[in-house]
């Protein structure tokens, strides 16, 4: 008689999972048809939004007579006369100084916004701040007032401290205008950073600046790129405040652009040429930070 230990039980038979059946041909056709339809709709939307820009680019290479025809002619001869008008070939007025002023005001205000918004967003998202919701609402409420209502106080303040037609005062105004948006955006990015990373840095003896520079900045770099790009675009395209607070010395590119519109003569081609030149810095900034911008806008969207 065999002992129970000597009895060898047969190994269970392994079953091979059956291969999944291939989808029917009509299902694959429906999927490919859906992809083609989605691709066609995407291209139509892209052409819808890019069409005016392409039309402006084409009009900038036409003469004023051809640009003013109705309906406009697509096959009209091309010329650089509009760009010559913009760069002062015929009028003697150079756009270099307004472009430099816009660059100084936009880049300088963006850098100041990031320097001030990052510690504020860190305090509102990670540290325990009393009534932090009220603070965020206060930042948001500053954007509810129309900018027209603040023009007179800004003008009186600039006149009192000697900031009229000064680029440094315009830089400070742009910084104040964009700071609430930057705080809100950076706060949403910092709220997605795991607290354990910050606690580990504090246990290792890292100071606050070291934690911000070596722990948080690499994580929220896409968010900072998105925030800086939006602040740069807002500052570069701003017209109303610059029109009131600047004259000749601190004139910005959008204010310079309005000088091409007159009640006498034709101006469509040179306005399109000027608009294309002024749009180049924004296009370069957008293309340079395109990947970081997309990552920053989608950061924290999927929990």
For each residue, the residues with C-beta under 8 A, 3 or more apart:
1:
2: 6 7
3: 6 7
4: 7
5:
6: 2 3
7: 2 3 4
8:
9:
10:
11:
12:
13:
14:
15:
16:
17:
18:
19:
20:
21:
22:
23: 27 28
24: 27 28
25: 28 29
26: 29 30
27: 23 24 30 31
28: 23 24 25 31 32
29: 25 26 32 33
30: 26 27 33 34
31: 27 28 34 35
32: 28 29 35 36
33: 29 30 36 37
34: 30 31 37 38
35: 31 32 38 39
36: 32 33 39 40
37: 33 34 40 41
38: 34 35 41 42
39: 35 36 42 43
40: 36 37 43 44
41: 37 38 44 45
42: 38 39 45 46
43: 39 40 46 47
44: 40 41 47 48
45: 41 42 48 49
46: 42 43 49 50
47: 43 44 50 51
48: 44 45 51
49: 45 46 52
50: 46 47 53 54
51: 47 48 54 55
52: 49 55 56
53: 50 56 57
54: 50 51 57 58
55: 51 52 58 59
56: 52 53 59 60 272 275 276
57: 53 54 60 61 272 276
58: 54 55 61 62 74
59: 55 56 62 67 72 268 269 272
60: 56 57 82 83 269 272 273 275 276
61: 57 58 78 79 80 82 273
62: 58 59 66 67 73 76 77 78 79 82 269
63: 66 67 76 77 79 81 269
64: 67 68 81 82 265 266 267 268 269 270
65: 68 69 266
66: 62 63 69 72 73 76 77 269
67: 59 62 63 64 72 266 268 269 272
68: 64 65 266 268
69: 65 66 72 73 76
70:
71:
72: 59 66 67 69 76
73: 62 66 69 76
74: 58
75:
76: 62 63 66 69 72 73
77: 62 63 66
78: 61 62
79: 61 62 63 82
80: 61 83 84
81: 63 64 84 85 269 270
82: 60 61 62 64 79 85 86 269 270 272 273 274
83: 60 80 86 87 273 277
84: 80 81 87 89 90
85: 81 82 89 90 91 260 269 270 273 274
86: 82 83 95 260 270 273 274 277
87: 83 84 94 95
88: 91 92 93 94 95
89: 84 85
90: 84 85
91: 85 88
92: 88
93: 88 259
94: 87 88 97
95: 86 87 88 98 99 253 256 274 277
96: 99 100
97: 94 100 101 251
98: 95 101 102 251 252 253 255 256
99: 95 96 102 103 253 256 278 281
100: 96 97 103 104
101: 97 98 104 105 167 170 246 250 251 252 253
102: 98 99 105 106 236 252 253 254 278 281
103: 99 100 106 107 281
104: 100 101 107 108 167 171
105: 101 102 108 109 167 170 171 174 235 242 252
106: 102 103 109 110 174 232 235 236 281
107: 103 104 110 111 232
108: 104 105 111 112 171 175
109: 105 106 112 113 171 172 174 175 178 231 235
110: 106 107 113 114 178 228 231 232 235
111: 107 108 114 115
112: 108 109 115 116 171 175
113: 109 110 116 117 175 178 179 182 227 228 231
114: 110 111 117 118 182 224 227 228 231
115: 111 112 118
116: 112 113 119 120 175 179
117: 113 114 120 121 179 182 183 186 227
118: 114 115 121 122 186 212 224
119: 116 122 123 212
120: 116 117 123 124 183 187
121: 117 118 124 125 182 183 186 187 189 190
122: 118 119 125 126 127 190 212 216
123: 119 120 126 127 129
124: 120 121 127 129 132 135 136 183 187
125: 121 122 187 188 190 191
126: 122 123 190 191 193 195 198
127: 122 123 124
128:
129: 123 124 132 135
130:
131: 134 135
132: 124 129 135 136
133: 136 137
134: 131 137 138
135: 124 129 131 132 138 139
136: 124 132 133 139 140 183 184 187
137: 133 134 140 141
138: 134 135 141 142
139: 135 136 142 143 179 180 183 184
140: 136 137 143 144 180 184
141: 137 138 144
142: 138 139 145 180
143: 139 140 180 181
144: 140 141
145: 142 149 150
146: 149 150
147: 150 151 177 240 241
148: 151 240
149: 145 146
150: 145 146 147 153 154
151: 147 148 154 155 240 241 244
152: 155 156
153: 150 156 157
154: 150 151 157 158 173 241 244 245
155: 151 152 158 159 164 244 245
156: 152 153 159 160
157: 153 154 160 161 163
158: 154 155 161 162 163 164 166 169 245
159: 155 156 162 163 164
160: 156 157
161: 157 158 169
162: 158 159 166
163: 157 158 159 166 168 169 245
164: 155 158 159 169 245 246 247
165: 245 246 247 248 249 250
166: 158 162 163 169 170 249 250
167: 101 104 105 170 171 246 249 250
168: 163 171 172
169: 158 161 163 164 166 172 173 245 250
170: 101 105 166 167 173 174 241 242 245 246 250 252
171: 104 105 108 109 112 167 168 174 175
172: 109 168 169 175 176
173: 154 169 170 176 177 241 245
174: 105 106 109 170 171 177 178 234 235 238 241
175: 108 109 112 113 116 171 172 178 179
176: 172 173 179
177: 147 173 174 234 235 238 241
178: 109 110 113 174 175 181 182 230 231 234 235
179: 113 116 117 139 175 176 182 183
180: 139 140 142 143 183 184
181: 143 178 184 185 227 230 231 234
182: 113 114 117 121 178 179 185 186 227 231
183: 117 120 121 124 136 139 179 180 186 187
184: 136 139 140 180 181 187 188
185: 181 182 188 189 223 226 227 230
186: 117 118 121 182 183 189 190 220 223 224 227
187: 120 121 124 125 136 183 184 190 191
188: 125 184 185 191 192 223 300
189: 121 185 186 192 193 220 223 224 227 296 299 300
190: 121 122 125 126 186 187 193 216 220 223
191: 125 126 187 188 300
192: 188 189 299 300
193: 126 189 190 197 198 216 219 220
194: 197 198
195: 126 198 199
196: 199 200
197: 193 194 200 201 215 219
198: 126 193 194 195 201 202 211 215 216
199: 195 196 202 203
200: 196 197 203 204
201: 197 198 204 206 210 211 214 215
202: 198 199 205 206 211
203: 199 200
204: 200 201
205: 202
206: 201 202 210 211 214 215
207: 210 211
208: 211 212
209: 212 213
210: 201 206 207 213 214 215
211: 198 201 202 206 207 208 214 215 216
212: 118 119 122 208 209 215 216 217
213: 209 210 216 217
214: 201 206 210 211 217 218
215: 197 198 201 206 210 211 212 218 219
216: 122 190 193 198 211 212 213 219 220
217: 212 213 214 220 221 224
218: 214 215 221
219: 193 197 215 216
220: 186 189 190 193 216 217 223 224 299
221: 217 218 224 225 292
222: 225 226 292 293 295 296 299
223: 185 186 188 189 190 220 226 227 296 299
224: 114 118 186 189 217 220 221 227 228 296
225: 221 222 228 229 289 292 293 295 296
226: 185 222 223 229 230 289 292 293 295 296 297 299
227: 113 114 117 181 182 185 186 189 223 224 230 231 296
228: 110 113 114 224 225 231 232 289
229: 225 226 232 233 285 286 289 293
230: 178 181 185 226 227 233 234
231: 109 110 113 114 178 181 182 227 228 234 235
232: 106 107 110 228 229 235 236 282 285
233: 229 230 236 237 282 285 286
234: 174 177 178 181 230 231 237 238
235: 105 106 109 110 174 177 178 231 232 238
236: 102 106 232 233 253 254 281 282
237: 233 234 254 282
238: 174 177 234 235 241 242 252 254
239: 242 243 252 254 255 258
240: 147 148 151 243 244
241: 147 151 154 170 173 174 177 238 244 245
242: 105 170 238 239 245 246 250 251 252 254 255
243: 239 240 246 255 258
244: 151 154 155 240 241
245: 154 155 158 163 164 165 169 170 173 241 242 250
246: 101 164 165 167 170 242 243 249 250 251 252 255
247: 164 165 250 251
248: 165 251
249: 165 166 167 246
250: 101 165 166 167 169 170 242 245 246 247
251: 97 98 101 242 246 247 248 255 256
252: 98 101 102 105 170 238 239 242 246 255 256
253: 95 98 99 101 102 236 256 257 278
254: 102 236 237 238 239 242 257 258 278
255: 98 239 242 243 246 251 252 258 259
256: 95 98 99 251 252 253 259 274
257: 253 254 260 271 274 275 278
258: 239 243 254 255 261
259: 93 255 256
260: 85 86 257 267 270 271 274
261: 258 267 271
262: 265 267
263:
264:
265: 64 262
266: 64 65 67 68 269
267: 64 260 261 262 270 271
268: 59 64 67 68 271 272
269: 59 60 62 63 64 66 67 81 82 85 266 272 273
270: 64 81 82 85 86 260 267 273 274
271: 257 260 261 267 268 274 275
272: 56 57 59 60 67 82 268 269 275 276
273: 60 61 82 83 85 86 269 270 276 277
274: 82 85 86 95 256 257 260 270 271 277 278
275: 56 60 257 271 272 278 279
276: 56 57 60 272 273 279 280
277: 83 86 95 273 274 280
278: 99 102 253 254 257 274 275 281
279: 275 276 282 283
280: 276 277 283 284
281: 99 102 103 106 236 278 284 285
282: 232 233 236 237 279 285 286
283: 279 280 286 287
284: 280 281 287 288
285: 229 232 233 281 282 288 289
286: 229 233 282 283 289 290 293
287: 283 284 290
288: 284 285
289: 225 226 228 229 285 286 292 293
290: 286 287 293 294
291: 294 295
292: 221 222 225 226 289 295 296
293: 222 225 226 229 286 289 290 296 297
294: 290 291 297 298
295: 222 225 226 291 292 298 299
296: 189 222 223 224 225 226 227 292 293 299
297: 226 293 294
298: 294 295 301 302
299: 189 192 220 222 223 226 295 296
300: 188 189 191 192 303
301: 298
302: 298
303: 300
